[in-house]
Amino acid sequence: MPAPFGMVVTTVASEAKAREISRAALQARLAACVQLYPIQSLYVWKGELREEGEIALHMKIRGEDFEPLRALIRRLHDYETPEILRFEIAEGDAAYLEWLAETVRK
């Protein structure tokens, strides 16, 4: 069973795509908050070293919502192999976690 709360991280190529995925996750109540960060990524893709600007998304979620959120990201993402990582929140401020739980309550 997943931890009660977590954070999902993904990266996209444009701010427009970041906002599309963020809004869809929030409207579906699969995330309580999404933070967008412009980043520079260096990585190897199909044997080639790449350097590109991206937008990182940090999504605060209930652990049980990871699978539907992963499906939403895959459906909307335009990368062949998108980064979709879930990190468990071991501890957090009680008031913040209460807000998170209330925000994503179905």
HUJOQUI-V926712 format. One record per residue. N is the residue number from 1. PHI is phi in radians with two decimals (* if undefined). PSI is psi as a letter, one per 40 degrees, with the letter a starting at -180 (NA if undefined). OMEGA is omega as a letter, one per 20 degrees, with the letter a starting at -180 (999 if undefined). Layout:
BEGIN
n->N phi->PHI psi->PSI omega->OMEGA
n->N phi->PHI psi->PSI omega->OMEGA
END
This chain:
BEGIN
n->1 phi->* psi->h omega->a
n->2 phi->-1.21 psi->i omega->r
n->3 phi->-1.04 psi->i omega->a
n->4 phi->-1.01 psi->d omega->a
n->5 phi->-2.37 psi->i omega->r
n->6 phi->-2.73 psi->a omega->r
n->7 phi->-2.29 psi->h omega->r
n->8 phi->-1.86 psi->h omega->r
n->9 phi->-2.05 psi->h omega->r
n->10 phi->-2.52 psi->i omega->r
n->11 phi->-2.25 psi->i omega->r
n->12 phi->-2.39 psi->i omega->a
n->13 phi->-1.45 psi->d omega->a
n->14 phi->-2.45 psi->i omega->r
n->15 phi->-1.13 psi->d omega->r
n->16 phi->-1.06 psi->d omega->r
n->17 phi->-1.19 psi->d omega->r
n->18 phi->-1.05 psi->d omega->r
n->19 phi->-1.19 psi->d omega->r
n->20 phi->-1.07 psi->d omega->a
n->21 phi->-1.15 psi->d omega->r
n->22 phi->-1.05 psi->d omega->a
n->23 phi->-1.09 psi->d omega->r
n->24 phi->-1.11 psi->d omega->r
n->25 phi->-1.14 psi->d omega->r
n->26 phi->-1.21 psi->d omega->a
n->27 phi->-1.14 psi->d omega->r
n->28 phi->-1.42 psi->e omega->a
n->29 phi->1.05 psi->f omega->r
n->30 phi->-1.65 psi->e omega->r
n->31 phi->-2.47 psi->i omega->r
n->32 phi->-1.64 psi->d omega->a
n->33 phi->-2.71 psi->i omega->r
n->34 phi->-2.28 psi->h omega->r
n->35 phi->-1.87 psi->h omega->a
n->36 phi->-1.96 psi->h omega->a
n->37 phi->-2.28 psi->h omega->r
n->38 phi->-1.26 psi->h omega->a
n->39 phi->-2.40 psi->i omega->r
n->40 phi->-1.96 psi->h omega->a
n->41 phi->-1.97 psi->h omega->r
n->42 phi->-2.07 psi->h omega->a
n->43 phi->-2.78 psi->i omega->r
n->44 phi->-1.83 psi->h omega->r
n->45 phi->-2.27 psi->h omega->r
n->46 phi->0.92 psi->f omega->r
n->47 phi->1.40 psi->e omega->a
n->48 phi->-2.01 psi->h omega->r
n->49 phi->-1.28 psi->h omega->a
n->50 phi->-2.12 psi->i omega->r
n->51 phi->-2.36 psi->h omega->a
n->52 phi->-2.59 psi->i omega->r
n->53 phi->-1.36 psi->i omega->r
n->54 phi->-2.46 psi->i omega->r
n->55 phi->-2.03 psi->h omega->r
n->56 phi->-1.62 psi->h omega->r
n->57 phi->-1.96 psi->h omega->r
n->58 phi->-1.99 psi->h omega->a
n->59 phi->-1.95 psi->h omega->r
n->60 phi->-1.54 psi->h omega->a
n->61 phi->-2.40 psi->i omega->r
n->62 phi->-1.44 psi->i omega->a
n->63 phi->-0.95 psi->d omega->a
n->64 phi->-1.21 psi->e omega->a
n->65 phi->-1.64 psi->e omega->a
n->66 phi->-1.07 psi->d omega->a
n->67 phi->-1.07 psi->d omega->r
n->68 phi->-1.14 psi->d omega->r
n->69 phi->-1.21 psi->d omega->r
n->70 phi->-1.02 psi->d omega->r
n->71 phi->-1.10 psi->d omega->r
n->72 phi->-1.10 psi->d omega->r
n->73 phi->-1.07 psi->d omega->r
n->74 phi->-1.04 psi->d omega->a
n->75 phi->-1.14 psi->d omega->a
n->76 phi->-1.66 psi->e omega->a
n->77 phi->-1.27 psi->i omega->r
n->78 phi->-1.90 psi->e omega->r
n->79 phi->-1.50 psi->i omega->r
n->80 phi->-1.10 psi->d omega->r
n->81 phi->-2.30 psi->g omega->a
n->82 phi->-1.26 psi->i omega->r
n->83 phi->-1.27 psi->h omega->r
n->84 phi->-2.42 psi->h omega->a
n->85 phi->-2.10 psi->h omega->r
n->86 phi->-2.00 psi->h omega->r
n->87 phi->-2.03 psi->h omega->r
n->88 phi->-1.38 psi->i omega->r
n->89 phi->-1.60 psi->h omega->a
n->90 phi->-1.27 psi->d omega->r
n->91 phi->-2.61 psi->i omega->r
n->92 phi->-2.91 psi->i omega->r
n->93 phi->-1.09 psi->h omega->a
n->94 phi->-1.01 psi->d omega->a
n->95 phi->-1.13 psi->d omega->r
n->96 phi->-1.13 psi->d omega->a
n->97 phi->-1.15 psi->d omega->r
n->98 phi->-1.13 psi->d omega->r
n->99 phi->-1.06 psi->d omega->a
n->100 phi->-1.02 psi->d omega->a
n->101 phi->-1.06 psi->d omega->a
n->102 phi->-1.17 psi->d omega->a
n->103 phi->-1.17 psi->d omega->a
n->104 phi->-1.72 psi->e omega->r
n->105 phi->-1.07 psi->h omega->a
n->106 phi->-1.49 psi->NA omega->999
END
